[in-house]
């Protein structure tokens, strides 16, 4: 079924706020979108599934970097700023995905329960069957994904020292049912996610959606289909933005990485191997290292977005899963410097800037880097200028001066100015115009997953499993992946610093730094620091610039408790409401 305007109506009716489990499907008086319509109209029924898609947190950018050592906000009311500075609690948790994820799971459970009841195509039994196959696969896949989001944000140590996961809602519960479900163990929760993903793969046996030209191309399980046209209508190019078999396999690697990480495992090599193998299963299909998109680190560039033409099957090589393009200028409004009519809201820290090596690949703390403190932005890793606006960077033809005398762009000049001496460049389209007399929007899209993340999952897991140069059952090592990523970035070749890395520990440090750089501002670092059990209290730093004098300064303390804040809290109200729920230790 294709998206159409009717679905917008459906989604508006069905996307009711999640207030409590008991009343999630109770209709108000005069509410025309009752449950009866779901059984009578397949478009209404599919609205349950589409509501889950709408609830994906990656439909937008969270910028939870603001609660880490990578960024600060100039907005005093920003939730992540408040979290980082001491207000994070079970009662105040902007990072929570609890309500939205459980709400999505309940919509999906209801959808799964009605799939066989609804007639999806009255006039064609083959089409009816195909819709049931695809929709059931999507529903199980999305349920597994929302279970993962719950696990990332609330998995942790219970009061008794046990490693706990999430409540497992495997079936739809009617409004008068029992919602007082205890948390399963972490192991049981992971197993449930894998079970849902594997169930989805029983139906979505094709890696990708797309039109076929002959019956010989039918995927496993659908070999008896008689009509190419029917297959293309249900599994063809018009639904490429929905969750697919290849995406599910990639998501299994993401789950396995969490499962193997220090916060949830005691260094089990088997778990690291599983994560590496899951990632490689997808990466091998694009040729391994040779499949790395040479422009993948610039995926947000307007020319690449504008070149997408799905009618001709032309998408970005870097993108594994994204939503559809939409015209907007909201991101630029939030992030452009004030001289370009932006709010300058998210300010990269000196901490992040210092994470970028020199162009020769050596960290700036290494004497061989030849780092010059009086010329701190010269001869740096090219990604620094791609991702961050520093003093004298040029954006839209304007010199952005963040030092003393730089006008409204200078550090701490006005409320919309940077607090650190830096602005974001990554993710922004320079051809957007915010000038009130000539405002211009441009196409954007949100990414759910890109291949660079999957390469980095492989690199991290392979190093822990087999060391920097081990390959397991594959043809490339952790070091091979990092070499390719750094070469793409513009690091001078041969990469002498990478060549000097020989131990698992040294490689681990480099991989974590590459992940920090490559995935900055995409919503990873907040949870990466926690799954690695890293220090959460590293203060956010900035830089004061006067003439040629550069002085690093403290900007914002990070007020976390490392003893328990590597795990997030369950909502306070739910703990009060449901006595079977156990809160994570310390909250």
Rosetta blueprint (number, residue, H / E / L):
1 X L
2 X L
3 X L
4 X L
5 X H
6 X H
7 X H
8 X H
9 X H
10 X H
11 X H
12 X H
13 X H
14 X H
15 X L
16 X L
17 X L
18 X L
19 X L
20 X L
21 X H
22 X H
23 X H
24 X L
25 X L
26 X L
27 X L
28 X L
29 X L
30 X L
31 X L
32 X L
33 X L
34 X L
35 X L
36 X H
37 X H
38 X H
39 X H
40 X H
41 X L
42 X H
43 X H
44 X H
45 X H
46 X H
47 X H
48 X H
49 X H
50 X H
51 X H
52 X H
53 X H
54 X H
55 X L
56 X L
57 X H
58 X H
59 X H
60 X L
61 X L
62 X L
63 X L
64 X H
65 X H
66 X H
67 X H
68 X L
69 X L
70 X L
71 X E
72 X E
73 X E
74 X L
75 X L
76 X L
77 X L
78 X L
79 X H
80 X H
81 X H
82 X H
83 X H
84 X H
85 X H
86 X H
87 X H
88 X L
89 X L
90 X L
91 X L
92 X L
93 X L
94 X L
95 X L
96 X L
97 X L
98 X H
99 X H
100 X H
101 X H
102 X H
103 X H
104 X H
105 X H
106 X H
107 X H
108 X H
109 X H
110 X H
111 X H
112 X H
113 X H
114 X H
115 X L
116 X L
117 X L
118 X L
119 X L
120 X L
121 X L
122 X L
123 X L
124 X L
125 X H
126 X H
127 X H
128 X H
129 X H
130 X H
131 X H
132 X H
133 X H
134 X H
135 X H
136 X H
137 X H
138 X H
139 X H
140 X H
141 X H
142 X H
143 X H
144 X H
145 X H
146 X H
147 X H
148 X H
149 X H
150 X H
151 X H
152 X H
153 X H
154 X H
155 X L
156 X E
157 X E
158 X E
159 X L
160 X L
161 X L
162 X L
163 X E
164 X E
165 X E
166 X E
167 X E
168 X L
169 X L
170 X L
171 X L
172 X L
173 X L
174 X L
175 X L
176 X L
177 X L
178 X L
179 X L
180 X L
181 X L
182 X L
183 X E
184 X E
185 X E
186 X H
187 X H
188 X H
189 X H
190 X H
191 X H
192 X H
193 X H
194 X H
195 X H
196 X H
197 X H
198 X H
199 X H
200 X H
201 X H
202 X H
203 X H
204 X L
205 X L
206 X L
207 X L
208 X L
209 X L
210 X L
211 X L
212 X L
213 X L
214 X L
215 X H
216 X H
217 X H
218 X L
219 X L
220 X L
221 X L
222 X L
223 X L
224 X L
225 X L
226 X L
227 X L
228 X H
229 X H
230 X H
231 X H
232 X H
233 X H
234 X H
235 X H
236 X L
237 X H
238 X H
239 X H
240 X L
241 X L
242 X L
243 X L
244 X L
245 X H
246 X H
247 X H
248 X H
249 X H
250 X H
251 X H
252 X H
253 X H
254 X H
255 X H
256 X H
257 X H
258 X H
259 X H
260 X H
261 X L
262 X L
263 X L
264 X L
265 X L
266 X L
267 X L
268 X L
269 X H
270 X H
271 X H
272 X H
273 X H
274 X H
275 X H
276 X H
277 X H
278 X H
279 X H
280 X H
281 X H
282 X H
283 X H
284 X H
285 X H
286 X H
287 X L
288 X H
289 X H
290 X H
291 X H
292 X L
293 X L
294 X L
295 X L
296 X H
297 X H
298 X H
299 X L
300 X L
301 X L
302 X H
303 X H
304 X H
305 X H
306 X H
307 X L
308 X L
309 X E
310 X H
311 X H
312 X H
313 X L
314 X E
315 X L
316 X L
317 X L
318 X L
319 X E
320 X E
321 X E
322 X E
323 X L
324 X L
325 X L
326 X E
327 X E
328 X E
329 X L
330 X H
331 X H
332 X H
333 X H
334 X H
335 X H
336 X L
337 X L
338 X H
339 X H
340 X H
341 X L
342 X L
343 X L
344 X L
345 X L
346 X E
347 X E
348 X E
349 X L
350 X H
351 X H
352 X H
353 X H
354 X H
355 X H
356 X L
357 X L
358 X E
359 X L
360 X L
361 X L
362 X L
363 X L
364 X L
365 X L
366 X L
367 X H
368 X H
369 X H
370 X L
371 X L
372 X L
373 X L
374 X L
375 X L
376 X L
377 X L
378 X L
379 X L
380 X E
381 X L
382 X L
383 X H
384 X H
385 X H
386 X H
387 X H
388 X E
389 X E
390 X L
391 X L
392 X L
393 X E
394 X E
395 X E
396 X L
397 X L
398 X E
399 X E
400 X E
401 X L
402 X L
403 X L
404 X L
405 X L
406 X L
407 X H
408 X H
409 X H
410 X L
411 X L
412 X L
413 X L
414 X L
415 X L
416 X L
417 X L
418 X L
419 X L
420 X L
421 X L
422 X L
423 X E
424 X E
425 X L
426 X L
427 X L
428 X L
429 X L
430 X L
431 X L
432 X L
433 X E
434 X L
435 X L
436 X L
437 X L
438 X L
439 X L
440 X E
441 X L
442 X E
443 X E
444 X E
445 X L
446 X L
447 X E
448 X E
449 X E
450 X E
451 X H
452 X H
453 X H
454 X H
455 X H
456 X H
457 X H
458 X H
459 X H
460 X H
461 X H
462 X H
463 X H
464 X H
465 X H
466 X H
467 X L
468 X L
469 X L
470 X L
471 X L
472 X L
473 X L
474 X L
475 X L
476 X L
477 X L
478 X H
479 X H
480 X H
481 X H
482 X H
483 X H
484 X H
485 X H
486 X H
487 X H
488 X H
489 X H
490 X L
491 X L
492 X L
493 X L
494 X L
495 X L
496 X H
497 X H
498 X H
499 X H
500 X H
501 X L
502 X L
503 X L
504 X H
505 X H
506 X H
507 X H
508 X H
509 X H
510 X H
511 X H
512 X H
513 X H
514 X H
515 X H
516 X H
517 X H
518 X H
519 X L
520 X L
521 X L
522 X L
523 X L
524 X L
525 X H
526 X H
527 X H
528 X H
529 X H
530 X H
531 X H
532 X L
533 X L
534 X L
535 X L
536 X L
537 X L
538 X L
539 X L
540 X E
541 X E
542 X E
543 X E
544 X E
545 X E
546 X E
547 X L
548 X L
549 X E
550 X E
551 X E
552 X E
553 X E
554 X E
555 X E
556 X E
557 X L
558 X L
559 X L
560 X L
561 X L
562 X L
563 X L
564 X L
565 X L
566 X L
567 X L
568 X L
569 X L
570 X L
571 X L
572 X H
573 X H
574 X H
575 X H
576 X H
577 X H
578 X L
579 X L
580 X L
581 X L
582 X L
583 X L
584 X E
585 X L
586 X L
587 X L
